Amino acid sequence: MEILQLLKANGIPLNGMMDVRSKPELRQQIQSVVRRAAARPAAGAASPSERSAAQRLEELEALRTTGAITDDEYAAKRRQIISEI
């Protein structure tokens, strides 16, 4: 929800694909939200080992697509997930 509020506040339309790499300040704010969320386990959420590799890769792709993580961060985490299969 916090990311949606950031997007709305920055005039980013929510009805399609977006690329926030051209807005470094917004990208940093989104990354901060994602990292905070990743640092705390959600109530009732499956741990990484309980989610399938496919689910984890889909989530990772979504983060890259929105610009929340860099291509380098994506590649490193993707290698890690695949190595755990």
PyMOL Python script that loads the backbone (N, CA, C, O; Angstrom):
from pymol import cmd

cmd.read_pdbstr("""\
ATOM      1  N   MET A   1       0.824  -1.184   0.000  1.00  0.00           N
ATOM      2  CA  MET A   1       0.000   0.000   0.000  1.00  0.00           C
ATOM      3  C   MET A   1       0.878   1.261   0.000  1.00  0.00           C
ATOM      4  O   MET A   1       0.563   2.253  -0.657  1.00  0.00           O
ATOM      5  N   GLU A   2       1.948   1.199   0.728  1.00  0.00           N
ATOM      6  CA  GLU A   2       2.837   2.358   0.813  1.00  0.00           C
ATOM      7  C   GLU A   2       3.444   2.693  -0.554  1.00  0.00           C
ATOM      8  O   GLU A   2       3.607   3.866  -0.892  1.00  0.00           O
ATOM      9  N   ILE A   3       3.773   1.677  -1.326  1.00  0.00           N
ATOM     10  CA  ILE A   3       4.325   1.911  -2.670  1.00  0.00           C
ATOM     11  C   ILE A   3       3.280   2.559  -3.563  1.00  0.00           C
ATOM     12  O   ILE A   3       3.591   3.476  -4.322  1.00  0.00           O
ATOM     13  N   LEU A   4       2.043   2.087  -3.475  1.00  0.00           N
ATOM     14  CA  LEU A   4       0.974   2.702  -4.271  1.00  0.00           C
ATOM     15  C   LEU A   4       0.809   4.171  -3.912  1.00  0.00           C
ATOM     16  O   LEU A   4       0.585   5.003  -4.790  1.00  0.00           O
ATOM     17  N   GLN A   5       0.918   4.493  -2.632  1.00  0.00           N
ATOM     18  CA  GLN A   5       0.813   5.890  -2.207  1.00  0.00           C
ATOM     19  C   GLN A   5       1.960   6.718  -2.776  1.00  0.00           C
ATOM     20  O   GLN A   5       1.758   7.856  -3.201  1.00  0.00           O
ATOM     21  N   LEU A   6       3.172   6.144  -2.785  1.00  0.00           N
ATOM     22  CA  LEU A   6       4.317   6.853  -3.362  1.00  0.00           C
ATOM     23  C   LEU A   6       4.115   7.102  -4.856  1.00  0.00           C
ATOM     24  O   LEU A   6       4.389   8.194  -5.354  1.00  0.00           O
ATOM     25  N   LEU A   7       3.638   6.086  -5.559  1.00  0.00           N
ATOM     26  CA  LEU A   7       3.406   6.240  -6.992  1.00  0.00           C
ATOM     27  C   LEU A   7       2.367   7.319  -7.263  1.00  0.00           C
ATOM     28  O   LEU A   7       2.552   8.170  -8.132  1.00  0.00           O
ATOM     29  N   LYS A   8       1.281   7.275  -6.514  1.00  0.00           N
ATOM     30  CA  LYS A   8       0.216   8.266  -6.691  1.00  0.00           C
ATOM     31  C   LYS A   8       0.728   9.678  -6.398  1.00  0.00           C
ATOM     32  O   LYS A   8       0.426  10.619  -7.132  1.00  0.00           O
ATOM     33  N   ALA A   9       1.496   9.817  -5.329  1.00  0.00           N
ATOM     34  CA  ALA A   9       2.024  11.123  -4.950  1.00  0.00           C
ATOM     35  C   ALA A   9       2.981  11.689  -5.999  1.00  0.00           C
ATOM     36  O   ALA A   9       3.164  12.902  -6.098  1.00  0.00           O
ATOM     37  N   ASN A  10       3.584  10.799  -6.774  1.00  0.00           N
ATOM     38  CA  ASN A  10       4.528  11.234  -7.804  1.00  0.00           C
ATOM     39  C   ASN A  10       3.920  11.254  -9.204  1.00  0.00           C
ATOM     40  O   ASN A  10       4.638  11.384 -10.196  1.00  0.00           O
ATOM     41  N   GLY A  11       2.597  11.124  -9.281  1.00  0.00           N
ATOM     42  CA  GLY A  11       1.909  11.227 -10.556  1.00  0.00           C
ATOM     43  C   GLY A  11       2.146  10.071 -11.509  1.00  0.00           C
ATOM     44  O   GLY A  11       2.025  10.229 -12.724  1.00  0.00           O
ATOM     45  N   ILE A  12       2.485   8.904 -10.966  1.00  0.00           N
ATOM     46  CA  ILE A  12       2.704   7.723 -11.796  1.00  0.00           C
ATOM     47  C   ILE A  12       1.361   7.020 -11.968  1.00  0.00           C
ATOM     48  O   ILE A  12       0.741   6.658 -10.968  1.00  0.00           O
ATOM     49  N   PRO A  13       0.886   6.813 -13.207  1.00  0.00           N
ATOM     50  CA  PRO A  13      -0.400   6.133 -13.412  1.00  0.00           C
ATOM     51  C   PRO A  13      -0.315   4.676 -12.966  1.00  0.00           C
ATOM     52  O   PRO A  13       0.713   4.021 -13.141  1.00  0.00           O
ATOM     53  N   LEU A  14      -1.389   4.187 -12.398  1.00  0.00           N
ATOM     54  CA  LEU A  14      -1.408   2.831 -11.863  1.00  0.00           C
ATOM     55  C   LEU A  14      -2.101   1.853 -12.803  1.00  0.00           C
ATOM     56  O   LEU A  14      -2.426   0.734 -12.404  1.00  0.00           O
ATOM     57  N   ASN A  15      -2.326   2.255 -14.024  1.00  0.00           N
ATOM     58  CA  ASN A  15      -3.094   1.420 -14.948  1.00  0.00           C
ATOM     59  C   ASN A  15      -2.245   0.739 -16.008  1.00  0.00           C
ATOM     60  O   ASN A  15      -2.772   0.339 -17.046  1.00  0.00           O
ATOM     61  N   GLY A  16      -0.974   0.601 -15.781  1.00  0.00           N
ATOM     62  CA  GLY A  16      -0.131  -0.054 -16.772  1.00  0.00           C
ATOM     63  C   GLY A  16       1.284  -0.219 -16.266  1.00  0.00           C
ATOM     64  O   GLY A  16       1.546  -0.083 -15.070  1.00  0.00           O
ATOM     65  N   MET A  17       2.183  -0.509 -17.161  1.00  0.00           N
ATOM     66  CA  MET A  17       3.589  -0.679 -16.806  1.00  0.00           C
ATOM     67  C   MET A  17       4.206   0.673 -16.491  1.00  0.00           C
ATOM     68  O   MET A  17       3.795   1.707 -17.018  1.00  0.00           O
ATOM     69  N   MET A  18       5.193   0.635 -15.627  1.00  0.00           N
ATOM     70  CA  MET A  18       5.887   1.864 -15.276  1.00  0.00           C
ATOM     71  C   MET A  18       7.366   1.572 -15.127  1.00  0.00           C
ATOM     72  O   MET A  18       7.760   0.436 -14.862  1.00  0.00           O
ATOM     73  N   ASP A  19       8.172   2.582 -15.294  1.00  0.00           N
ATOM     74  CA  ASP A  19       9.609   2.459 -15.122  1.00  0.00           C
ATOM     75  C   ASP A  19      10.046   3.638 -14.266  1.00  0.00           C
ATOM     76  O   ASP A  19      10.064   4.779 -14.728  1.00  0.00           O
ATOM     77  N   VAL A  20      10.396   3.357 -13.020  1.00  0.00           N
ATOM     78  CA  VAL A  20      10.746   4.442 -12.105  1.00  0.00           C
ATOM     79  C   VAL A  20      12.245   4.717 -12.100  1.00  0.00           C
ATOM     80  O   VAL A  20      12.724   5.518 -11.297  1.00  0.00           O
ATOM     81  N   ARG A  21      12.996   4.055 -12.997  1.00  0.00           N
ATOM     82  CA  ARG A  21      14.433   4.307 -13.047  1.00  0.00           C
ATOM     83  C   ARG A  21      14.750   5.741 -13.442  1.00  0.00           C
ATOM     84  O   ARG A  21      15.821   6.252 -13.114  1.00  0.00           O
ATOM     85  N   SER A  22      13.830   6.395 -14.142  1.00  0.00           N
ATOM     86  CA  SER A  22      14.066   7.777 -14.548  1.00  0.00           C
ATOM     87  C   SER A  22      13.773   8.754 -13.411  1.00  0.00           C
ATOM     88  O   SER A  22      13.999   9.956 -13.553  1.00  0.00           O
ATOM     89  N   LYS A  23      13.276   8.251 -12.298  1.00  0.00           N
ATOM     90  CA  LYS A  23      12.975   9.082 -11.129  1.00  0.00           C
ATOM     91  C   LYS A  23      13.751   8.524  -9.937  1.00  0.00           C
ATOM     92  O   LYS A  23      13.195   7.771  -9.138  1.00  0.00           O
ATOM     93  N   PRO A  24      15.038   8.887  -9.810  1.00  0.00           N
ATOM     94  CA  PRO A  24      15.900   8.289  -8.782  1.00  0.00           C
ATOM     95  C   PRO A  24      15.373   8.441  -7.350  1.00  0.00           C
ATOM     96  O   PRO A  24      15.500   7.517  -6.547  1.00  0.00           O
ATOM     97  N   GLU A  25      14.794   9.576  -7.031  1.00  0.00           N
ATOM     98  CA  GLU A  25      14.294   9.783  -5.664  1.00  0.00           C
ATOM     99  C   GLU A  25      13.140   8.826  -5.363  1.00  0.00           C
ATOM    100  O   GLU A  25      13.098   8.216  -4.294  1.00  0.00           O
ATOM    101  N   LEU A  26      12.216   8.698  -6.292  1.00  0.00           N
ATOM    102  CA  LEU A  26      11.098   7.779  -6.125  1.00  0.00           C
ATOM    103  C   LEU A  26      11.603   6.339  -6.049  1.00  0.00           C
ATOM    104  O   LEU A  26      11.128   5.554  -5.228  1.00  0.00           O
ATOM    105  N   ARG A  27      12.554   5.998  -6.895  1.00  0.00           N
ATOM    106  CA  ARG A  27      13.118   4.651  -6.895  1.00  0.00           C
ATOM    107  C   ARG A  27      13.722   4.324  -5.532  1.00  0.00           C
ATOM    108  O   ARG A  27      13.535   3.219  -5.023  1.00  0.00           O
ATOM    109  N   GLN A  28      14.436   5.265  -4.942  1.00  0.00           N
ATOM    110  CA  GLN A  28      15.028   5.053  -3.618  1.00  0.00           C
ATOM    111  C   GLN A  28      13.946   4.868  -2.560  1.00  0.00           C
ATOM    112  O   GLN A  28      14.093   4.038  -1.663  1.00  0.00           O
ATOM    113  N   GLN A  29      12.876   5.625  -2.656  1.00  0.00           N
ATOM    114  CA  GLN A  29      11.786   5.486  -1.702  1.00  0.00           C
ATOM    115  C   GLN A  29      11.143   4.103  -1.818  1.00  0.00           C
ATOM    116  O   GLN A  29      10.843   3.466  -0.808  1.00  0.00           O
ATOM    117  N   ILE A  30      10.937   3.649  -3.036  1.00  0.00           N
ATOM    118  CA  ILE A  30      10.345   2.328  -3.248  1.00  0.00           C
ATOM    119  C   ILE A  30      11.288   1.248  -2.733  1.00  0.00           C
ATOM    120  O   ILE A  30      10.850   0.304  -2.076  1.00  0.00           O
ATOM    121  N   GLN A  31      12.563   1.380  -3.025  1.00  0.00           N
ATOM    122  CA  GLN A  31      13.536   0.405  -2.531  1.00  0.00           C
ATOM    123  C   GLN A  31      13.516   0.348  -1.003  1.00  0.00           C
ATOM    124  O   GLN A  31      13.608  -0.733  -0.421  1.00  0.00           O
ATOM    125  N   SER A  32      13.401   1.475  -0.372  1.00  0.00           N
ATOM    126  CA  SER A  32      13.349   1.526   1.086  1.00  0.00           C
ATOM    127  C   SER A  32      12.141   0.757   1.621  1.00  0.00           C
ATOM    128  O   SER A  32      12.257   0.001   2.585  1.00  0.00           O
ATOM    129  N   VAL A  33      10.993   0.953   0.996  1.00  0.00           N
ATOM    130  CA  VAL A  33       9.778   0.245   1.407  1.00  0.00           C
ATOM    131  C   VAL A  33       9.960  -1.258   1.234  1.00  0.00           C
ATOM    132  O   VAL A  33       9.614  -2.038   2.122  1.00  0.00           O
ATOM    133  N   VAL A  34      10.503  -1.661   0.090  1.00  0.00           N
ATOM    134  CA  VAL A  34      10.695  -3.084  -0.199  1.00  0.00           C
ATOM    135  C   VAL A  34      11.677  -3.701   0.793  1.00  0.00           C
ATOM    136  O   VAL A  34      11.440  -4.799   1.296  1.00  0.00           O
ATOM    137  N   ARG A  35      12.759  -3.015   1.072  1.00  0.00           N
ATOM    138  CA  ARG A  35      13.758  -3.556   1.999  1.00  0.00           C
ATOM    139  C   ARG A  35      13.209  -3.659   3.426  1.00  0.00           C
ATOM    140  O   ARG A  35      13.499  -4.622   4.137  1.00  0.00           O
ATOM    141  N   ARG A  36      12.426  -2.677   3.836  1.00  0.00           N
ATOM    142  CA  ARG A  36      11.798  -2.754   5.175  1.00  0.00           C
ATOM    143  C   ARG A  36      10.862  -3.946   5.252  1.00  0.00           C
ATOM    144  O   ARG A  36      10.849  -4.677   6.242  1.00  0.00           O
ATOM    145  N   ALA A  37      10.079  -4.135   4.199  1.00  0.00           N
ATOM    146  CA  ALA A  37       9.140  -5.259   4.176  1.00  0.00           C
ATOM    147  C   ALA A  37       9.883  -6.592   4.163  1.00  0.00           C
ATOM    148  O   ALA A  37       9.452  -7.550   4.805  1.00  0.00           O
ATOM    149  N   ALA A  38      10.978  -6.655   3.447  1.00  0.00           N
ATOM    150  CA  ALA A  38      11.750  -7.894   3.368  1.00  0.00           C
ATOM    151  C   ALA A  38      12.445  -8.216   4.692  1.00  0.00           C
ATOM    152  O   ALA A  38      12.718  -9.378   4.995  1.00  0.00           O
ATOM    153  N   ALA A  39      12.724  -7.183   5.468  1.00  0.00           N
ATOM    154  CA  ALA A  39      13.435  -7.381   6.734  1.00  0.00           C
ATOM    155  C   ALA A  39      12.552  -7.939   7.836  1.00  0.00           C
ATOM    156  O   ALA A  39      13.059  -8.478   8.820  1.00  0.00           O
ATOM    157  N   ARG A  40      11.249  -7.819   7.691  1.00  0.00           N
ATOM    158  CA  ARG A  40      10.350  -8.334   8.724  1.00  0.00           C
ATOM    159  C   ARG A  40       9.427  -9.389   8.127  1.00  0.00           C
ATOM    160  O   ARG A  40       8.838  -9.176   7.068  1.00  0.00           O
ATOM    161  N   PRO A  41       9.303 -10.506   8.796  1.00  0.00           N
ATOM    162  CA  PRO A  41       8.402 -11.543   8.283  1.00  0.00           C
ATOM    163  C   PRO A  41       6.951 -11.118   8.458  1.00  0.00           C
ATOM    164  O   PRO A  41       6.568 -10.626   9.519  1.00  0.00           O
ATOM    165  N   ALA A  42       6.158 -11.305   7.436  1.00  0.00           N
ATOM    166  CA  ALA A  42       4.736 -10.968   7.498  1.00  0.00           C
ATOM    167  C   ALA A  42       3.991 -12.069   8.239  1.00  0.00           C
ATOM    168  O   ALA A  42       4.350 -13.243   8.142  1.00  0.00           O
ATOM    169  N   ALA A  43       2.976 -11.697   8.964  1.00  0.00           N
ATOM    170  CA  ALA A  43       2.184 -12.678   9.696  1.00  0.00           C
ATOM    171  C   ALA A  43       1.516 -13.617   8.706  1.00  0.00           C
ATOM    172  O   ALA A  43       0.823 -13.180   7.787  1.00  0.00           O
ATOM    173  N   GLY A  44       1.730 -14.899   8.903  1.00  0.00           N
ATOM    174  CA  GLY A  44       1.106 -15.893   8.044  1.00  0.00           C
ATOM    175  C   GLY A  44       1.759 -16.054   6.685  1.00  0.00           C
ATOM    176  O   GLY A  44       1.292 -16.847   5.867  1.00  0.00           O
ATOM    177  N   ALA A  45       2.818 -15.325   6.432  1.00  0.00           N
ATOM    178  CA  ALA A  45       3.482 -15.431   5.131  1.00  0.00           C
ATOM    179  C   ALA A  45       4.393 -16.642   5.108  1.00  0.00           C
ATOM    180  O   ALA A  45       4.954 -17.044   6.127  1.00  0.00           O
ATOM    181  N   ALA A  46       4.523 -17.202   3.943  1.00  0.00           N
ATOM    182  CA  ALA A  46       5.403 -18.348   3.782  1.00  0.00           C
ATOM    183  C   ALA A  46       6.850 -17.883   3.782  1.00  0.00           C
ATOM    184  O   ALA A  46       7.176 -16.840   3.215  1.00  0.00           O
ATOM    185  N   SER A  47       7.704 -18.651   4.411  1.00  0.00           N
ATOM    186  CA  SER A  47       9.127 -18.319   4.396  1.00  0.00           C
ATOM    187  C   SER A  47       9.663 -18.623   3.004  1.00  0.00           C
ATOM    188  O   SER A  47       9.030 -19.358   2.246  1.00  0.00           O
ATOM    189  N   PRO A  48      10.836 -18.062   2.654  1.00  0.00           N
ATOM    190  CA  PRO A  48      11.375 -18.315   1.315  1.00  0.00           C
ATOM    191  C   PRO A  48      11.468 -19.800   0.989  1.00  0.00           C
ATOM    192  O   PRO A  48      11.254 -20.196  -0.157  1.00  0.00           O
ATOM    193  N   SER A  49      11.787 -20.630   1.989  1.00  0.00           N
ATOM    194  CA  SER A  49      11.919 -22.059   1.719  1.00  0.00           C
ATOM    195  C   SER A  49      10.566 -22.717   1.473  1.00  0.00           C
ATOM    196  O   SER A  49      10.508 -23.792   0.877  1.00  0.00           O
ATOM    197  N   GLU A  50       9.470 -22.092   1.924  1.00  0.00           N
ATOM    198  CA  GLU A  50       8.137 -22.646   1.725  1.00  0.00           C
ATOM    199  C   GLU A  50       7.534 -22.218   0.385  1.00  0.00           C
ATOM    200  O   GLU A  50       6.609 -22.864  -0.107  1.00  0.00           O
ATOM    201  N   ARG A  51       8.041 -21.144  -0.205  1.00  0.00           N
ATOM    202  CA  ARG A  51       7.562 -20.709  -1.515  1.00  0.00           C
ATOM    203  C   ARG A  51       8.367 -21.437  -2.580  1.00  0.00           C
ATOM    204  O   ARG A  51       9.550 -21.723  -2.392  1.00  0.00           O
ATOM    205  N   SER A  52       7.732 -21.727  -3.675  1.00  0.00           N
ATOM    206  CA  SER A  52       8.445 -22.414  -4.757  1.00  0.00           C
ATOM    207  C   SER A  52       9.453 -21.457  -5.391  1.00  0.00           C
ATOM    208  O   SER A  52       9.341 -20.237  -5.273  1.00  0.00           O
ATOM    209  N   ALA A  53      10.420 -22.036  -6.053  1.00  0.00           N
ATOM    210  CA  ALA A  53      11.415 -21.225  -6.758  1.00  0.00           C
ATOM    211  C   ALA A  53      10.727 -20.363  -7.803  1.00  0.00           C
ATOM    212  O   ALA A  53      11.109 -19.212  -8.015  1.00  0.00           O
ATOM    213  N   ALA A  54       9.710 -20.918  -8.458  1.00  0.00           N
ATOM    214  CA  ALA A  54       8.978 -20.160  -9.477  1.00  0.00           C
ATOM    215  C   ALA A  54       8.308 -18.934  -8.862  1.00  0.00           C
ATOM    216  O   ALA A  54       8.334 -17.853  -9.450  1.00  0.00           O
ATOM    217  N   GLN A  55       7.711 -19.096  -7.687  1.00  0.00           N
ATOM    218  CA  GLN A  55       7.068 -17.961  -7.016  1.00  0.00           C
ATOM    219  C   GLN A  55       8.098 -16.901  -6.651  1.00  0.00           C
ATOM    220  O   GLN A  55       7.868 -15.707  -6.845  1.00  0.00           O
ATOM    221  N   ARG A  56       9.226 -17.341  -6.126  1.00  0.00           N
ATOM    222  CA  ARG A  56      10.274 -16.396  -5.733  1.00  0.00           C
ATOM    223  C   ARG A  56      10.831 -15.663  -6.949  1.00  0.00           C
ATOM    224  O   ARG A  56      11.113 -14.467  -6.878  1.00  0.00           O
ATOM    225  N   LEU A  57      10.991 -16.381  -8.075  1.00  0.00           N
ATOM    226  CA  LEU A  57      11.489 -15.745  -9.293  1.00  0.00           C
ATOM    227  C   LEU A  57      10.475 -14.749  -9.855  1.00  0.00           C
ATOM    228  O   LEU A  57      10.861 -13.701 -10.372  1.00  0.00           O
ATOM    229  N   GLU A  58       9.190 -15.066  -9.761  1.00  0.00           N
ATOM    230  CA  GLU A  58       8.151 -14.135 -10.216  1.00  0.00           C
ATOM    231  C   GLU A  58       8.172 -12.858  -9.383  1.00  0.00           C
ATOM    232  O   GLU A  58       8.070 -11.757  -9.926  1.00  0.00           O
ATOM    233  N   GLU A  59       8.304 -13.003  -8.068  1.00  0.00           N
ATOM    234  CA  GLU A  59       8.368 -11.828  -7.187  1.00  0.00           C
ATOM    235  C   GLU A  59       9.597 -10.991  -7.509  1.00  0.00           C
ATOM    236  O   GLU A  59       9.538  -9.762  -7.541  1.00  0.00           O
ATOM    237  N   LEU A  60      10.706 -11.671  -7.745  1.00  0.00           N
ATOM    238  CA  LEU A  60      11.950 -10.980  -8.080  1.00  0.00           C
ATOM    239  C   LEU A  60      11.812 -10.215  -9.391  1.00  0.00           C
ATOM    240  O   LEU A  60      12.265  -9.076  -9.502  1.00  0.00           O
ATOM    241  N   GLU A  61      11.188 -10.842 -10.377  1.00  0.00           N
ATOM    242  CA  GLU A  61      10.971 -10.180 -11.674  1.00  0.00           C
ATOM    243  C   GLU A  61      10.103  -8.939 -11.509  1.00  0.00           C
ATOM    244  O   GLU A  61      10.349  -7.917 -12.149  1.00  0.00           O
ATOM    245  N   ALA A  62       9.089  -9.024 -10.651  1.00  0.00           N
ATOM    246  CA  ALA A  62       8.223  -7.869 -10.409  1.00  0.00           C
ATOM    247  C   ALA A  62       9.020  -6.713  -9.808  1.00  0.00           C
ATOM    248  O   ALA A  62       8.808  -5.555 -10.168  1.00  0.00           O
ATOM    249  N   LEU A  63       9.923  -7.024  -8.903  1.00  0.00           N
ATOM    250  CA  LEU A  63      10.756  -5.975  -8.302  1.00  0.00           C
ATOM    251  C   LEU A  63      11.647  -5.318  -9.354  1.00  0.00           C
ATOM    252  O   LEU A  63      11.823  -4.099  -9.356  1.00  0.00           O
ATOM    253  N   ARG A  64      12.205  -6.134 -10.244  1.00  0.00           N
ATOM    254  CA  ARG A  64      13.064  -5.579 -11.297  1.00  0.00           C
ATOM    255  C   ARG A  64      12.255  -4.742 -12.276  1.00  0.00           C
ATOM    256  O   ARG A  64      12.693  -3.670 -12.692  1.00  0.00           O
ATOM    257  N   THR A  65      11.079  -5.228 -12.642  1.00  0.00           N
ATOM    258  CA  THR A  65      10.235  -4.534 -13.614  1.00  0.00           C
ATOM    259  C   THR A  65       9.824  -3.157 -13.118  1.00  0.00           C
ATOM    260  O   THR A  65       9.772  -2.201 -13.892  1.00  0.00           O
ATOM    261  N   THR A  66       9.532  -3.059 -11.831  1.00  0.00           N
ATOM    262  CA  THR A  66       9.120  -1.767 -11.281  1.00  0.00           C
ATOM    263  C   THR A  66      10.300  -0.859 -10.971  1.00  0.00           C
ATOM    264  O   THR A  66      10.117   0.307 -10.621  1.00  0.00           O
ATOM    265  N   GLY A  67      11.516  -1.395 -11.098  1.00  0.00           N
ATOM    266  CA  GLY A  67      12.691  -0.589 -10.811  1.00  0.00           C
ATOM    267  C   GLY A  67      13.048  -0.561  -9.343  1.00  0.00           C
ATOM    268  O   GLY A  67      13.894   0.232  -8.931  1.00  0.00           O
ATOM    269  N   ALA A  68      12.421  -1.412  -8.539  1.00  0.00           N
ATOM    270  CA  ALA A  68      12.709  -1.443  -7.101  1.00  0.00           C
ATOM    271  C   ALA A  68      14.090  -2.015  -6.817  1.00  0.00           C
ATOM    272  O   ALA A  68      14.702  -1.695  -5.798  1.00  0.00           O
ATOM    273  N   ILE A  69      14.580  -2.863  -7.719  1.00  0.00           N
ATOM    274  CA  ILE A  69      15.934  -3.382  -7.598  1.00  0.00           C
ATOM    275  C   ILE A  69      16.647  -3.198  -8.933  1.00  0.00           C
ATOM    276  O   ILE A  69      16.013  -3.103  -9.983  1.00  0.00           O
ATOM    277  N   THR A  70      17.953  -3.151  -8.875  1.00  0.00           N
ATOM    278  CA  THR A  70      18.742  -2.963 -10.097  1.00  0.00           C
ATOM    279  C   THR A  70      18.873  -4.288 -10.844  1.00  0.00           C
ATOM    280  O   THR A  70      18.564  -5.352 -10.307  1.00  0.00           O
ATOM    281  N   ASP A  71      19.331  -4.207 -12.077  1.00  0.00           N
ATOM    282  CA  ASP A  71      19.569  -5.420 -12.855  1.00  0.00           C
ATOM    283  C   ASP A  71      20.631  -6.291 -12.194  1.00  0.00           C
ATOM    284  O   ASP A  71      20.536  -7.518 -12.230  1.00  0.00           O
ATOM    285  N   ASP A  72      21.633  -5.673 -11.595  1.00  0.00           N
ATOM    286  CA  ASP A  72      22.681  -6.431 -10.902  1.00  0.00           C
ATOM    287  C   ASP A  72      22.126  -7.145  -9.673  1.00  0.00           C
ATOM    288  O   ASP A  72      22.443  -8.309  -9.432  1.00  0.00           O
ATOM    289  N   GLU A  73      21.295  -6.445  -8.893  1.00  0.00           N
ATOM    290  CA  GLU A  73      20.668  -7.069  -7.725  1.00  0.00           C
ATOM    291  C   GLU A  73      19.771  -8.225  -8.167  1.00  0.00           C
ATOM    292  O   GLU A  73      19.746  -9.280  -7.534  1.00  0.00           O
ATOM    293  N   TYR A  74      19.044  -8.014  -9.247  1.00  0.00           N
ATOM    294  CA  TYR A  74      18.168  -9.057  -9.799  1.00  0.00           C
ATOM    295  C   TYR A  74      18.977 -10.287 -10.180  1.00  0.00           C
ATOM    296  O   TYR A  74      18.628 -11.407  -9.807  1.00  0.00           O
ATOM    297  N   ALA A  75      20.054 -10.077 -10.920  1.00  0.00           N
ATOM    298  CA  ALA A  75      20.859 -11.200 -11.405  1.00  0.00           C
ATOM    299  C   ALA A  75      21.462 -11.993 -10.244  1.00  0.00           C
ATOM    300  O   ALA A  75      21.478 -13.223 -10.270  1.00  0.00           O
ATOM    301  N   ALA A  76      21.954 -11.287  -9.233  1.00  0.00           N
ATOM    302  CA  ALA A  76      22.559 -11.968  -8.080  1.00  0.00           C
ATOM    303  C   ALA A  76      21.524 -12.796  -7.319  1.00  0.00           C
ATOM    304  O   ALA A  76      21.781 -13.952  -6.980  1.00  0.00           O
ATOM    305  N   LYS A  77      20.377 -12.219  -7.056  1.00  0.00           N
ATOM    306  CA  LYS A  77      19.340 -12.938  -6.318  1.00  0.00           C
ATOM    307  C   LYS A  77      18.796 -14.088  -7.152  1.00  0.00           C
ATOM    308  O   LYS A  77      18.490 -15.146  -6.603  1.00  0.00           O
ATOM    309  N   ARG A  78      18.667 -13.910  -8.464  1.00  0.00           N
ATOM    310  CA  ARG A  78      18.175 -14.976  -9.343  1.00  0.00           C
ATOM    311  C   ARG A  78      19.126 -16.159  -9.303  1.00  0.00           C
ATOM    312  O   ARG A  78      18.690 -17.307  -9.223  1.00  0.00           O
ATOM    313  N   ARG A  79      20.436 -15.882  -9.359  1.00  0.00           N
ATOM    314  CA  ARG A  79      21.431 -16.966  -9.269  1.00  0.00           C
ATOM    315  C   ARG A  79      21.288 -17.706  -7.935  1.00  0.00           C
ATOM    316  O   ARG A  79      21.374 -18.933  -7.889  1.00  0.00           O
ATOM    317  N   GLN A  80      21.071 -16.955  -6.855  1.00  0.00           N
ATOM    318  CA  GLN A  80      20.934 -17.571  -5.540  1.00  0.00           C
ATOM    319  C   GLN A  80      19.718 -18.492  -5.493  1.00  0.00           C
ATOM    320  O   GLN A  80      19.808 -19.619  -5.008  1.00  0.00           O
ATOM    321  N   ILE A  81      18.593 -18.017  -5.992  1.00  0.00           N
ATOM    322  CA  ILE A  81      17.350 -18.815  -5.974  1.00  0.00           C
ATOM    323  C   ILE A  81      17.546 -20.086  -6.806  1.00  0.00           C
ATOM    324  O   ILE A  81      17.164 -21.173  -6.375  1.00  0.00           O
ATOM    325  N   ILE A  82      18.128 -19.955  -7.971  1.00  0.00           N
ATOM    326  CA  ILE A  82      18.334 -21.109  -8.846  1.00  0.00           C
ATOM    327  C   ILE A  82      19.303 -22.106  -8.209  1.00  0.00           C
ATOM    328  O   ILE A  82      19.125 -23.316  -8.345  1.00  0.00           O
ATOM    329  N   SER A  83      20.318 -21.609  -7.522  1.00  0.00           N
ATOM    330  CA  SER A  83      21.287 -22.518  -6.882  1.00  0.00           C
ATOM    331  C   SER A  83      20.654 -23.330  -5.760  1.00  0.00           C
ATOM    332  O   SER A  83      21.178 -24.381  -5.390  1.00  0.00           O
ATOM    333  N   GLU A  84      19.536 -22.863  -5.214  1.00  0.00           N
ATOM    334  CA  GLU A  84      18.869 -23.561  -4.122  1.00  0.00           C
ATOM    335  C   GLU A  84      17.916 -24.643  -4.609  1.00  0.00           C
ATOM    336  O   GLU A  84      17.351 -25.382  -3.804  1.00  0.00           O
ATOM    337  N   ILE A  85      17.736 -24.738  -5.912  1.00  0.00           N
ATOM    338  CA  ILE A  85      16.798 -25.740  -6.466  1.00  0.00           C
ATOM    339  C   ILE A  85      17.434 -27.118  -6.392  1.00  0.00           C
ATOM    340  O   ILE A  85      16.821 -28.104  -6.802  1.00  0.00           O
TER     341      ILE A  85
END
""", "prot")
cmd.dss("prot")
cmd.show_as("cartoon", "prot")
cmd.util.cbc("prot")
cmd.orient("prot")
